[in-house]
């Protein structure tokens, strides 16, 4: 016979396992049927079709019931443990809690996507409790889909069974891993010094990581269907409400490594009010461990400043020249990758189809909340900073990069 504690644990595990099975099976099947109907009609949603309304109601009802079982099992366990308020966040392991938040968020995101009102509100308290225990926004973010999403039988949690959604998650996820590879290499250079021969190896590693990001982006731009993305993937990334607050949509850029690269290279400054806003706004939408990275980012000395100091001190040794040229190549590659993403992914997959959408849908096009033109202008400014465009003003890196190039030229370096 099971003890009380064992029985409660068994009840919790059963509830969690049942919800996970549902997310991986019936949930994706229901969403896929709805998406195929929308896509066949050439619209992002159909309303008033009896068969489809029944599928939406089934999705909302079945998800709400499973979330309710998790919440009840957690509350019973918390009450028996003497917790104030009669409940606690479940499960105990932080990574497991974060992954569960993602699954609850997938359900809430699907309800928002299909414009379902009512049953999903029962999931708000669990999402809020999980998020509060982790210090993150109470919704799914891209990390839940790409990095905290255990695959079983080669399949991870998705909204649908569509190949385009899988490609979107896989290639964006691979890009995140490649950016993390680049950031990890750059992060080790300050303790070595920019003239160290070991720094040359790390700068080549950083460049290789950015090469991978570019390759993954090119593959995604070829594989992903524009209409499939716009009509059947993008709508799941919209803002949605949890309790009394609305939280912006998931963004594939919600990870710390790209900001680490920006600041470590010296292309973006944490003293720039615009860039401060980028870091602050993103904070609740990254995994807990990335939050610590974002906090530390504002304290690092940029490699660009270190190279300028070393070249000014002189002499410019052969190793320093090699490292500086490698550094400039990494800066160029980072800017090129950012520009590619903007012009070959954002523009054709969002801006162009949005221009064809009915006017009444324009206010609901983006995951970020503001109108599309505001979001695109914000992204374009980031591209300019990462590309060191001259018009970036006081916080742009162009003049400092030019000073480094001039110092190398005076020392007889041949720049590529």
C-alpha positions as CSV (number, residue, x, y, z in Angstrom):
1,X,0.0,0.0,0.0
2,X,1.3,3.5,-0.8
3,X,2.0,5.9,2.0
4,X,0.1,9.3,1.9
5,X,3.2,11.1,0.6
6,X,3.8,8.4,-2.0
7,X,0.1,8.5,-3.1
8,X,0.2,12.3,-3.4
9,X,3.5,12.1,-5.4
10,X,1.8,9.5,-7.6
11,X,-1.2,11.7,-8.1
12,X,1.0,14.6,-9.1
13,X,3.1,12.5,-11.5
14,X,0.0,11.1,-13.1
15,X,-1.5,14.6,-13.6
16,X,1.8,15.8,-15.1
17,X,2.3,12.8,-17.3
18,X,-1.3,13.0,-18.6
19,X,-1.0,16.6,-19.5
20,X,2.3,16.0,-21.3
21,X,0.8,13.1,-23.2
22,X,-2.1,15.3,-24.2
23,X,0.2,18.1,-25.4
24,X,2.2,15.7,-27.5
25,X,-0.8,13.9,-29.0
26,X,-4.4,15.3,-29.0
27,X,-3.3,18.9,-28.6
28,X,-1.1,18.9,-31.7
29,X,-3.7,16.9,-33.7
30,X,-6.5,19.4,-32.9
31,X,-4.3,22.4,-33.8
32,X,-3.2,20.7,-37.0
33,X,-6.8,20.1,-38.1
34,X,-7.7,23.7,-37.4
35,X,-4.6,25.0,-39.2
36,X,-5.2,22.9,-42.3
37,X,-8.7,24.3,-42.5
38,X,-7.5,27.9,-42.1
39,X,-4.7,27.4,-44.7
40,X,-7.1,25.9,-47.2
41,X,-9.3,28.9,-46.9
42,X,-6.3,31.2,-47.2
43,X,-6.9,33.0,-43.9
44,X,-5.4,33.1,-40.5
45,X,-8.6,32.0,-38.8
46,X,-12.2,30.9,-39.5
47,X,-15.1,31.8,-37.3
48,X,-18.6,30.4,-37.0
49,X,-17.9,27.1,-38.8
50,X,-19.6,24.5,-36.6
51,X,-17.1,21.7,-37.0
52,X,-14.2,24.0,-36.3
53,X,-15.9,25.7,-33.3
54,X,-16.3,22.2,-31.8
55,X,-12.6,21.4,-32.3
56,X,-11.7,24.7,-30.6
57,X,-14.1,24.0,-27.7
58,X,-12.7,20.5,-27.3
59,X,-9.1,21.9,-27.2
60,X,-10.0,24.5,-24.5
61,X,-12.0,22.1,-22.4
62,X,-9.5,19.2,-22.4
63,X,-6.6,21.4,-21.7
64,X,-8.3,23.2,-18.8
65,X,-9.3,19.9,-17.2
66,X,-5.7,18.6,-17.3
67,X,-4.3,21.8,-15.9
68,X,-6.9,21.8,-13.2
69,X,-5.7,18.3,-12.1
70,X,-2.1,19.5,-11.8
71,X,-3.2,22.5,-9.8
72,X,-5.3,20.4,-7.4
73,X,-2.6,17.8,-6.9
74,X,-0.1,20.6,-6.1
75,X,-2.4,22.4,-3.7
76,X,-3.1,19.1,-1.8
77,X,0.6,18.4,-1.5
78,X,1.3,21.9,-0.3
79,X,-1.5,21.9,2.2
80,X,-0.4,18.6,3.7
81,X,3.2,20.0,3.9
82,X,1.9,22.9,5.9
83,X,2.6,25.5,3.3
84,X,0.9,28.9,3.8
85,X,-2.0,29.4,1.4
86,X,-2.4,25.7,0.9
87,X,-0.3,25.3,-2.2
88,X,3.1,25.4,-3.9
89,X,4.6,25.5,-7.3
90,X,5.1,22.1,-8.9
91,X,7.3,20.2,-9.6
92,X,10.2,20.9,-7.2
93,X,13.1,20.9,-9.7
94,X,13.5,24.4,-11.3
95,X,14.1,23.1,-14.8
96,X,11.1,20.8,-14.6
97,X,9.0,23.8,-13.4
98,X,10.3,25.9,-16.3
99,X,9.4,23.2,-18.8
100,X,6.0,22.8,-17.3
101,X,5.4,26.5,-17.6
102,X,6.2,26.1,-21.3
103,X,3.6,23.4,-21.7
104,X,0.9,25.4,-19.9
105,X,2.0,28.3,-22.1
106,X,1.5,26.3,-25.2
107,X,-2.0,25.6,-24.2
108,X,-2.7,29.2,-23.4
109,X,-1.0,30.3,-26.6
110,X,-3.2,28.0,-28.7
111,X,-6.3,29.4,-27.0
112,X,-5.2,32.9,-27.9
113,X,-4.4,31.8,-31.4
114,X,-7.8,30.4,-32.0
115,X,-9.5,33.3,-30.2
116,X,-11.0,31.1,-27.5
117,X,-12.3,32.8,-24.4
118,X,-13.2,31.3,-21.0
119,X,-11.9,27.8,-20.1
120,X,-8.2,28.7,-20.4
121,X,-8.5,31.2,-17.6
122,X,-8.3,28.3,-15.2
123,X,-4.7,27.8,-16.2
124,X,-3.7,31.4,-15.2
125,X,-3.1,30.6,-11.5
126,X,-0.8,27.7,-12.3
127,X,1.1,29.7,-14.9
128,X,1.5,32.6,-12.5
129,X,2.7,30.4,-9.6
130,X,5.3,28.7,-11.8
131,X,6.5,32.0,-13.2
132,X,6.7,33.7,-9.8
133,X,8.8,30.8,-8.4
134,X,11.3,31.3,-11.4
135,X,11.2,35.0,-11.8
136,X,10.0,34.9,-15.4
137,X,7.0,36.0,-17.5
138,X,4.0,33.6,-17.0
139,X,3.8,32.5,-20.6
140,X,5.7,30.3,-23.1
141,X,8.8,31.8,-24.7
142,X,11.0,30.6,-27.5
143,X,13.3,28.8,-25.1
144,X,10.4,26.5,-24.1
145,X,10.1,25.4,-27.6
146,X,13.8,25.1,-28.6
147,X,15.9,24.6,-25.5
148,X,13.7,23.3,-22.7
149,X,11.7,20.8,-24.7
150,X,12.6,17.2,-24.2
151,X,12.1,15.1,-27.3
152,X,10.5,11.7,-27.1
153,X,10.7,9.4,-30.1
154,X,12.4,12.2,-32.1
155,X,9.5,14.6,-31.5
156,X,9.5,17.6,-29.2
157,X,6.5,19.6,-28.1
158,X,5.0,21.7,-30.9
159,X,1.7,23.4,-31.6
160,X,1.1,21.4,-34.8
161,X,2.4,18.5,-36.8
162,X,3.3,20.8,-39.7
163,X,6.9,20.5,-41.2
164,X,7.2,24.2,-41.4
165,X,6.7,24.7,-37.7
166,X,9.3,22.0,-37.0
167,X,11.8,23.7,-39.4
168,X,11.1,27.1,-37.8
169,X,11.9,25.7,-34.3
170,X,14.8,23.5,-35.3
171,X,16.7,26.1,-37.3
172,X,16.1,29.0,-34.9
173,X,17.1,26.7,-32.1
174,X,20.3,25.7,-33.9
175,X,21.0,29.4,-34.4
176,X,20.7,30.0,-30.7
177,X,23.1,27.2,-29.9
178,X,25.6,28.7,-32.5
179,X,25.2,32.2,-31.0
180,X,25.9,30.6,-27.5
181,X,29.0,29.0,-29.0
182,X,30.2,32.4,-30.2
183,X,29.5,34.1,-26.9
184,X,31.3,31.4,-24.9
185,X,34.4,31.9,-27.0
186,X,34.4,35.7,-26.7
187,X,33.7,35.5,-23.0
188,X,37.0,33.8,-22.4
189,X,39.2,36.4,-24.1
190,X,39.3,39.2,-21.4
191,X,41.1,37.0,-18.9
192,X,43.7,36.0,-21.6
193,X,44.3,39.5,-23.1
194,X,43.6,40.5,-26.7
195,X,47.2,39.9,-27.7
196,X,47.3,36.3,-26.5
197,X,47.9,33.6,-29.1
198,X,45.0,31.7,-27.4
199,X,42.7,34.6,-28.2
200,X,43.3,34.0,-31.9
201,X,41.9,30.5,-31.5
202,X,38.8,31.9,-29.6
203,X,38.2,34.5,-32.2
204,X,38.2,31.9,-35.0
205,X,35.8,29.8,-32.9
206,X,33.6,32.9,-32.5
207,X,33.6,33.5,-36.3
208,X,32.8,29.8,-37.0
209,X,29.8,30.1,-34.7
210,X,28.5,33.1,-36.6
211,X,29.1,31.2,-39.9
212,X,26.8,28.5,-38.5
213,X,24.2,31.1,-37.6
214,X,24.3,32.4,-41.2
215,X,24.0,28.8,-42.6
216,X,21.1,28.0,-40.4
217,X,19.3,31.2,-41.4
218,X,19.9,30.5,-45.1
219,X,18.4,27.0,-44.8
220,X,15.4,28.3,-42.9
221,X,14.7,31.0,-45.5
222,X,14.8,28.3,-48.2
223,X,12.7,25.6,-46.3
224,X,10.0,27.8,-44.7
225,X,6.9,28.6,-46.7
226,X,6.0,32.3,-46.5
227,X,2.3,31.7,-46.3
228,X,2.6,28.8,-44.0
229,X,4.7,30.9,-41.6
230,X,2.4,33.9,-41.8
231,X,-0.9,32.0,-41.5
232,X,-0.1,29.0,-39.4
233,X,3.0,29.7,-37.3
234,X,3.1,33.4,-36.6
235,X,-0.4,33.5,-34.9
236,X,0.8,31.3,-32.0
237,X,3.5,33.9,-31.1
238,X,1.0,36.7,-30.3
239,X,0.7,38.4,-26.9
240,X,-1.8,36.8,-24.6
241,X,-3.3,37.5,-21.2
242,X,-2.5,35.8,-17.9
243,X,-4.7,37.1,-15.1
244,X,-5.1,40.8,-15.4
245,X,-2.0,41.4,-17.5
246,X,-1.1,40.9,-21.1
247,X,2.4,39.6,-22.0
248,X,4.1,40.1,-25.3
249,X,4.5,37.2,-27.6
250,X,7.4,34.7,-27.9
251,X,10.4,35.9,-29.9
252,X,13.2,33.7,-31.3
253,X,15.7,36.4,-30.1
254,X,14.8,35.9,-26.5
255,X,18.2,34.5,-25.3
256,X,21.2,36.3,-23.7
257,X,24.0,35.2,-26.0
258,X,23.3,37.6,-28.8
259,X,23.4,40.6,-26.4
260,X,26.6,39.2,-24.8
261,X,28.1,39.3,-28.3
262,X,26.8,42.8,-29.0
263,X,28.4,44.2,-25.8
264,X,31.6,42.0,-25.7
265,X,32.5,43.1,-29.3
266,X,31.7,46.7,-28.4
267,X,29.1,47.2,-31.2
268,X,26.3,48.0,-28.7
269,X,26.6,49.8,-25.4
270,X,24.7,49.1,-22.2
271,X,24.9,52.9,-21.6
272,X,22.9,53.6,-24.7
273,X,19.3,54.3,-23.5
274,X,17.9,52.5,-26.6
275,X,20.0,49.4,-25.9
276,X,19.2,49.6,-22.2
277,X,15.6,49.3,-23.2
278,X,16.3,46.2,-25.3
279,X,18.0,44.5,-22.3
280,X,15.3,45.5,-19.8
281,X,12.4,44.5,-22.0
282,X,13.8,41.1,-22.8
283,X,14.7,40.2,-19.2
284,X,11.5,38.3,-18.1
285,X,11.3,36.4,-21.4
286,X,14.7,34.6,-21.2
287,X,15.4,31.5,-19.1
288,X,16.5,32.2,-15.5
289,X,20.1,31.4,-16.1
290,X,20.1,33.9,-19.0
291,X,18.9,36.6,-16.7
292,X,22.2,36.3,-14.7
293,X,24.1,36.6,-18.0
294,X,22.2,39.8,-19.0
295,X,22.9,41.3,-15.6
296,X,26.6,40.6,-16.0
297,X,26.7,41.9,-19.5
298,X,26.6,45.5,-18.4
299,X,29.8,45.1,-16.4
300,X,32.2,43.7,-19.1
301,X,34.8,45.7,-20.9
302,X,34.3,45.5,-24.6
303,X,37.0,43.8,-26.6
304,X,37.1,46.8,-29.0
305,X,38.2,49.0,-26.0
306,X,40.9,46.5,-25.1
307,X,42.2,46.4,-28.7
308,X,42.3,50.2,-28.9
309,X,44.2,50.4,-25.6
310,X,46.8,47.8,-26.6
311,X,47.4,49.3,-30.1
312,X,47.8,52.8,-28.6
313,X,50.3,51.5,-26.0
314,X,52.4,49.9,-28.7
315,X,54.2,48.3,-30.2
316,X,51.7,46.5,-32.5
317,X,53.2,43.0,-32.5
318,X,52.5,40.4,-35.2
319,X,50.2,38.5,-32.8
320,X,48.2,41.6,-31.9
321,X,47.8,42.5,-35.6
322,X,46.5,39.0,-36.3
323,X,44.1,39.1,-33.4
324,X,42.8,42.5,-34.3
325,X,42.1,41.5,-37.9
326,X,40.3,38.4,-36.6
327,X,38.3,40.6,-34.2
328,X,37.3,42.9,-37.1
329,X,36.3,39.9,-39.1
330,X,34.0,38.7,-36.3
331,X,32.5,42.2,-36.0
332,X,31.8,42.2,-39.8
333,X,30.3,38.7,-39.6
334,X,28.0,39.6,-36.7
335,X,26.7,42.6,-38.6
336,X,26.2,40.5,-41.8
337,X,24.3,37.8,-39.9
338,X,22.0,40.5,-38.3
339,X,21.4,42.1,-41.7
340,X,20.6,38.8,-43.3
341,X,18.0,38.0,-40.7
342,X,16.3,41.3,-41.1
343,X,16.3,41.4,-44.9
344,X,15.8,37.7,-45.7
345,X,13.6,36.6,-42.9
346,X,11.8,39.5,-41.2
347,X,11.0,41.4,-44.4
348,X,9.8,38.5,-46.7
349,X,8.1,36.4,-44.0
350,X,6.4,39.2,-42.1
351,X,6.5,42.6,-43.8
352,X,5.6,41.5,-47.3
353,X,2.6,39.2,-46.4
354,X,1.5,41.8,-43.8
355,X,1.1,44.3,-46.6
356,X,-1.4,42.0,-48.3
357,X,-3.4,41.4,-45.1
358,X,-6.8,43.1,-44.6
359,X,-6.5,46.5,-42.9
360,X,-8.6,45.3,-39.9
361,X,-5.9,42.7,-39.1
362,X,-2.9,45.0,-39.0
363,X,-3.3,45.9,-35.3
364,X,-2.8,42.2,-34.4
365,X,0.1,41.2,-36.6
366,X,3.1,41.2,-34.3
367,X,4.3,39.2,-31.3
368,X,5.7,42.3,-29.6
369,X,2.6,44.4,-29.1
370,X,3.5,47.6,-30.9
371,X,2.4,48.1,-34.6
372,X,4.4,46.3,-37.2
373,X,6.1,49.4,-38.5
374,X,7.3,50.3,-35.0
375,X,8.7,46.8,-34.4
376,X,10.5,46.7,-37.8
377,X,12.0,50.2,-37.1
378,X,13.2,48.9,-33.8
379,X,14.8,45.8,-35.4
380,X,16.4,47.9,-38.1
381,X,18.1,50.1,-35.5
382,X,19.5,47.0,-33.9
383,X,20.9,45.9,-37.3
384,X,22.5,49.3,-37.7
385,X,24.2,49.1,-34.4
386,X,25.4,45.5,-35.0
387,X,26.6,46.6,-38.5
388,X,28.3,49.7,-37.1
389,X,26.5,52.0,-39.5
390,X,27.7,55.7,-39.3
391,X,24.2,57.0,-38.5
392,X,24.1,55.2,-35.1
393,X,25.4,58.4,-33.4
394,X,27.2,58.7,-30.1
395,X,26.6,55.0,-29.1
396,X,27.6,53.5,-32.4
397,X,30.9,51.7,-32.8
398,X,31.9,53.0,-36.3
399,X,34.3,55.7,-35.2
400,X,36.1,53.3,-32.7
401,X,36.4,50.6,-35.3
402,X,37.8,53.2,-37.7
403,X,40.4,54.1,-35.1
404,X,41.4,50.5,-34.7
405,X,41.8,50.1,-38.5
406,X,43.9,53.3,-38.7
407,X,46.1,52.0,-35.9
408,X,46.7,48.8,-37.7
409,X,47.3,50.6,-41.0
410,X,49.9,52.8,-39.4
411,X,51.6,49.6,-38.1
412,X,51.8,48.3,-41.6
413,X,48.8,45.8,-41.4
414,X,47.1,44.8,-44.6
415,X,43.4,44.8,-44.0
416,X,41.0,42.6,-45.8
